[in-house]
């Protein structure tokens, strides 16, 4: 190796160790940055080819990388929209809400999300959280999990639940067997069921269960909130056998249009003149226990199941470990709004680091897949917590000392070669 080559080797060492110090500095500076991934510089020997001696030393260079696959510790914050991941997945974010250009999407582990002035969830770096929106029927529909095109920005502000009309009501509960067959039957048991008009207005149907002087026999009357009867049905319950306690048969008393004695279902029109609203009321088919029953004991208030809902405004949001964002509305309803997927790539350490503690896809990382939280290796989501940096400060300070010593040693090579060149220049004198 010539004197000149020796100096170049020393210079390469200075450059490589300068890069290493820069990586260590970044790590220490971001030791408290949520979701930060430790970066590093790995030293790689470089050589040149010599015709006479084969491989000749030519110095060292620093190859930079990021330790993405190592998780940081979770710490609770109490903020409902702070999100942390336990697993290998990433949140998908974008610089602008509802980004249309797929190349502008990024991935991050920094989950400090808060609603902006428009209600969109945005983290401290200014990136907006993306998710798959739920449809009105409570399903996600067909979504492409191998690209970002079906994602929308998660919005939890100014969300309204549109009222929908009730079309079906199921009635369950228990009437006491000992109240029937008495010489003087007691008073009826009264209950009601809420339903909603097409405009989301809440109304109620009334049910009167009157015991009769015949054992195991009741008369149920259905009426609207104003007291207008739709009709009365006699219900006889089974007193023995495997079906004891279930309805045996239904008999219409007088007129009850729309009641089907074979199924135990009544079809009533609760609408106004010119604006019909047909509601099906299911009391339970004969010889089944899906609806009303009669057993000895206390009267059990009716358990009503009804579709439809009133108009409501969002009160708060809840996010579960599977990434489902639920809205709780002031009408008492709870509705799924979004599903937050977790992005996975074959080689997380091959992702390209970008501004704002985020990552971009690269050839080294491989293609992206948007997995559901709680499935496979993607991990689960913890609401009310954040993931800390995966930097260990003690290790970084130790590395800093070692790198400083290496830098000083390479600097000594340069000064030594300088002295050798100076001595060579004196040979002419």
Secondary structure, 3 states (H helix, E strand, C coil): CCHHHHHHHHHHHHHHHHHHHHHHHHHHHCCCCCCCCCEEEEEEEEEEEECCCEEEEEEEEEEEEECCCCCCCEEECCCCCEEEEECCCEEEEECCCCCCCHHHEEEECCCECEECCCCEEECCCCCEEEEEECCCCCCCCCCCCCCCCCCEECECCCCEECCECCCEEEEEEEEEHHHCCCCCCCCCEEEEEEEECCCCCEEEEEEEEEECCCCCEEEEEEECCCCCEEEEEEEEECCCCCCCCEEEEEEEECCCCCEECCCCEEEEECCECCECCEEEEECCCCCCCCCEEEECCCCEEEEEEECCECCEEEEEEEECCCCEEEEEECCCCEEEEEECCEEEECCHHHCEEECCCEEECCCCCCCEEEECCCCCCCCEEEECEEECCCCCHHHHHHHHHHHHHHHHHHHHHHHHHHHHHHHHHHCCC
